[in-house]
Amino acid sequence: MTTRLRVLDDGAWISVDDSREVRVSELWRLDAPDLCECALTDLVVENFQSVGVDGSTVEVQVYGQCIACGEAGTTGWVPVGRVRGGEFAELARSAVRSSRARPPRQHVPDR
């Protein structure tokens, strides 16, 4: 089953199968040492940079600002929900999300 993922409206929304599901202007709790030095980052999500999938997990890279220390920047890949049985389920807004670098894709040489 194919799921369409897109960034819409100049980075304001994540669309899953042509339905706006995740929006900016929210506060996320992140474990994101790549963004700032806070133990947990309280990130105001300002713009979605890209969207992807890792298995059934929908992940995004976002630009935002930590409200505790003021550091701003783009995160690594952060989970926002899962697709199960063709339906999107957003992570709980109170969840602590972990930002991570996506591992490189494996290259299989031609035979």
N, C-alpha and C positions, 0 to 999 in steps of 0.2 A: 504494500500500500504506500503510495506517495503522499507526502505532506508538503505543502507549499509554505515556505517561510520567506518573509520579506520585511524590510525596513520601509516604513511609509512616512509620508508627510515630513520630509527633511529630517528624519531621525526621531520623530515624536512618538511613533507606535511600532510595535512588532505585530505583524499580521501572520496568523496561522490559518492556512486554508481560506484565505480571503476574508478573515474575520479579525478585527482589531482586538488583541488580547492583552497586551502589556503596554503601559504608557510611561512616559517620562514624568518628572515632577513628583516622584515618590522618594521616600527615604528607605534605603536598604542598609541592613547591617551586614558588613562584609569582613571576612578574614582576608585581607588584601595587603600583605606586606610589600607588594610591588607598587602600591599606590602611595601609601603614607606609613608613618611609624607608629600610628595608634594601634593598641592591642586589638581593637575592633573598630573598623571604619564605619562611621555614620555617613553614608554617601547620599547626597541629593543627586538623583539621576537627571542629567540635563539633556543627553542626546545618545541615541543608539547608533553605534558605529557599524556594527555588522551582526548578523545572526547566523547560527549554524546548528548542527545537530551532532550529538555523540551518542550513538545507539538510539534510545528513545528520549534522551534528555535534550531539550531545547536550550541552547546557550547563546549569550550575547556578549559583545564587548561594548562597554558604555563609557561615555565621557561624563564625569561628574566631579563634585567637590565634597570633601570631608567637612562636615560642619564643626567638628571638634578642633581641628588644627588648621583648616583653610587650604590644605593641599588639594590641587586639582589635577586631573589627568585622565587617561584612558586605562581601564582595567584590563586584566587578562580575560579569559572566558569565564563567565558567571552563569550558573544554571538559573533558569526562570520558570521551568515547568517540564512536563513530560507529555508525550503523545502515547496514548494507550488505546488500542481498539479504534483508532481513527479519531479519538477525542483528545483535545488539549486540556490538561489540568495544570493550572498555575501553582507554583510553590506558595506556601503560606506566607503572607506579607511579613510575619514576625520571624521567619526563619533566618538563621545566620547562614549566609552564602559564602562559599570559598571561591576566590578568584584563582585561576591557574593558567599557565601557559599550555596551549594545546600541543600534545606531542606531534612531532613531524610524521607525515604519512610515510608508510613503508613503500619504497620503490622496488618493484619486481622487475629484474632485467629481462629483456626479450630473449627468447630461446631460439 
